[in-house]
Amino acid sequence: MASTNSKLQIQTSLVFAITRANKFLRHISNRRSLYLVLAAILFCWNSSILWFTHQTLDLQIFNLLLWLGVFITLEDQLHNLWPKPSPASFIFGSLVLAFLLSLSPWLINEQDGYIKYLIFPVILVALALLSRPAGNWQLFKKPLLISLLLPLSGAIEILTSPILNRLTALLTWVFLYGLGFQSSLSGKQILLSSGGVTVETPCNGVEQLVFSMSMIVIFHFVFPLDNRSNLLKALIGAILTAVLINVLRITLLAYLTTWPNKSGIPAFDFFHGTGGLLFSLVAAFLAGWIYLTLLDRELAA
């Protein structure tokens, strides 16, 4: 009797396991699951290309931030992500992806240049084509706009650097003077009694500026502000915060150069390099805090 019950339990367990396995296989074989897997693979490929080409950590983190923004905007639309491409959009999207992936060796060798800013938008265009015909991209409007922040950041760096270099140097000199340091300003160069710094791109704060403004854009897509004046306040607050954060960073770097026997150089190298990302993240956090504060006030009104 006990042997019969044991056999029945084993048979029941096997039937249950086979049923669950069949459901799992049907799930992963549907078009939406395969589409999401493809998107995940392309995300990994995009991140790997930036890593293999030794791009700055700021750019790699910014790229991840934009991917996160795309995911958040599509999170409540996952049920609509069932691919319904036309034959033409499917073929064209496949060709775009095939062409992009075939460029991998060249992209890895091409460490400099503007091409690194275009990879993410091209991936989003290809994914949109594989999901919908070109005239039916309402679902991908916000993700595509977010992806364009990457090439836009490169354009902002080129266009604003001449102004930001001198402005950051001026504001840093004023701040140091206010703190009681005997300093002088010569163009983009700030001189102290036993040290000094020269403000050049990207130490002019463009990265903090891009992080902060992008945070406002992403938040506005996800949690839109109805009052345009509040949106303007958020943008202005993000810009001012980013500039102030970078002034504090350059002030710290200038101070570290005055330490005796160059003892401040290790800390200088850290905050001038990898540690500089901390200031970008703080600027982005403060921009998000400003936006959410304004959103709370708007909802409470």
Buried (B, 14 or more C-beta within 10 A) or exposed (E): EEEEEEEEEEEEEEEEEEEEEEEEEEEEEEBBBEBBEBBEEBBEBBBEBBEEBEBBBBBBBBBBBBBEBBBBBBEEEEEEBEBBBBEEBBEBBBEBBEEBEEBEEEBBEEEEEEBBBBBBBBBBBBBBBBBBBBEBBEBBEBBBBBBBBBBBBBEBBEEBBEEBBBBBBBBBBEBBEEEEBEBEBEEBBBBBEEBBBEBEBBBBBBBBBBBBBBBBBBBBBEEEBEEEEBBEBBBEBBBEBBBBBBBBBBBBBBBBBBBEEEEBBEBBEEBBEEBBBEBBBBBBBBBBEBBEBBBEEBEEE
